[in-house]
Amino acid sequence: MTEVHVTKALHSAQGPIELDVALTIEDGEFVALYGPSGAGKTTVLRMLAGLDRPESGYIRSKGQTWFDHRQKNWVGPQRRAVGVVFQDYALFPNMTIREQLRFALPDKQNLALVDTLLEMMSLTELANRRPGVLSGGQQQRVALARAVARQPRLLLLDEPLSALDTETRLRLQEEISLVHTQFGLTTVLVSHDNAEIIRLADRVIGLQAGKIDRQGKPAAVLGPSTTPVPSGRLGTVIGIRPEGDQLRLTVSGGDVVTEVLVPESPVQVGDRIVVLVEEGSAVQPALKRNGG
Ligand SMILES: Nc1ncnc2c1ncn2[C@@H]1O[C@H](COP(=O)(O)OP(=O)(O)OP(=O)(O)O)[C@@H](O)[C@H]1O
């Protein structure tokens, strides 16, 4: 469990506001922080990461005190088991992808974890490249893999997908969900995107002018989505058949096999793709996965 009560005087565009936030996050929970610009979402995330210092209160995670104003206790960011992903990737320009992941390992000998993460994020073929030659989506996959390589108690995501196009966002959402589940992480996501929050989060916490003004299950707090929330399903193309001027793809993902019609495109058997599904049936052409 992570228990937080933090306060700080903020200087916002609308004048001074008092940030005063108390929340408890269960181990394994996926929490989203939501609210208008300037509400204090990033500040709370930075306080959890140890990048910003509260004026009073405490932060305790799984029995460890990271900050306690009364006891004058402060643990710096390097000594908190947190992995952080920002919107702008913040990768080291001179390190290869593999080096960035290795650098993040708490146990430098655990090279098997680096290989696992490269594989999970489809980065194996890019492992010896530097970030400058990668697309935005690929760089953000590296940033996510690097954050997980730290084996964090808390995975902190500050609008990690907002610079990416819709297809790449959907794919990264799948990957965030995958690592959250597979590594048993506790995740805090700052997002403005209702659909993203409904897809990913167990609970949403709304912030308004530095205070929590609502919280609960995302669909209940954010209201029913006017459009059905599509969910992306990762799969591998196992069959391709021409149909008129389109292609019918057979896609296998987990224990589900789906068929989708796509425009003529350079897709090959073995490509990993994301298929959007609504209420169980594929509704949108498959999105090419490699190189995304
Ligand atoms: N260290 C600080 N000291 C004082 N004020 C700060 C500090 N850090 C941020 N602020 C101010 O606090 C307000 C909240 O900032 P914050 O970035 O947390 O908001 P946000 O909810 O994440 O907004 P956005 O959605 O635009 O990113 C802003 O007006 C910002 O200028």
PDBQT file of the ligand as one rigid body, heavy atoms in Angstrom, charges set to zero:
ROOT
HETATM    1  N1  LIG A 301       7.474  23.873  -7.530  1.00  0.00    +0.000 N 
HETATM    2  C1  LIG A 301       6.401  24.657  -7.740  1.00  0.00    +0.000 A 
HETATM    3  N2  LIG A 301       6.201  25.757  -6.971  1.00  0.00    +0.000 NA
HETATM    4  C2  LIG A 301       5.120  26.529  -7.150  1.00  0.00    +0.000 A 
HETATM    5  N3  LIG A 301       4.195  26.327  -8.105  1.00  0.00    +0.000 NA
HETATM    6  C3  LIG A 301       4.357  25.277  -8.909  1.00  0.00    +0.000 A 
HETATM    7  C4  LIG A 301       5.452  24.367  -8.766  1.00  0.00    +0.000 A 
HETATM    8  N4  LIG A 301       5.342  23.406  -9.693  1.00  0.00    +0.000 NA
HETATM    9  C5  LIG A 301       4.227  23.685 -10.409  1.00  0.00    +0.000 A 
HETATM   10  N5  LIG A 301       3.632  24.803  -9.937  1.00  0.00    +0.000 N 
HETATM   11  C6  LIG A 301       2.396  25.405 -10.435  1.00  0.00    +0.000 C 
HETATM   12  O1  LIG A 301       1.331  24.586  -9.959  1.00  0.00    +0.000 OA
HETATM   13  C7  LIG A 301       0.287  24.492 -10.923  1.00  0.00    +0.000 C 
HETATM   14  C8  LIG A 301      -0.039  23.045 -11.144  1.00  0.00    +0.000 C 
HETATM   15  O2  LIG A 301       0.957  22.481 -12.000  1.00  0.00    +0.000 OA
HETATM   16  P1  LIG A 301       0.905  20.977 -12.498  1.00  0.00    +0.000 P 
HETATM   17  O3  LIG A 301       1.932  20.854 -13.598  1.00  0.00    +0.000 OA
HETATM   18  O4  LIG A 301       1.018  20.059 -11.353  1.00  0.00    +0.000 OA
HETATM   19  O5  LIG A 301      -0.562  20.889 -13.104  1.00  0.00    +0.000 OA
HETATM   20  P2  LIG A 301      -1.233  19.777 -13.998  1.00  0.00    +0.000 P 
HETATM   21  O6  LIG A 301      -2.542  19.467 -13.375  1.00  0.00    +0.000 OA
HETATM   22  O7  LIG A 301      -0.288  18.648 -14.195  1.00  0.00    +0.000 OA
HETATM   23  O8  LIG A 301      -1.439  20.576 -15.341  1.00  0.00    +0.000 OA
HETATM   24  P3  LIG A 301      -1.271  20.099 -16.892  1.00  0.00    +0.000 P 
HETATM   25  O9  LIG A 301      -2.439  19.223 -17.144  1.00  0.00    +0.000 OA
HETATM   26  O10 LIG A 301      -1.325  21.383 -17.649  1.00  0.00    +0.000 OA
HETATM   27  O11 LIG A 301       0.052  19.417 -16.994  1.00  0.00    +0.000 OA
HETATM   28  C9  LIG A 301       0.784  25.204 -12.165  1.00  0.00    +0.000 C 
HETATM   29  O12 LIG A 301       0.144  26.448 -12.274  1.00  0.00    +0.000 OA
HETATM   30  C10 LIG A 301       2.281  25.360 -11.942  1.00  0.00    +0.000 C 
HETATM   31  O13 LIG A 301       2.768  26.571 -12.501  1.00  0.00    +0.000 OA
ENDROOT
TORSDOF 0
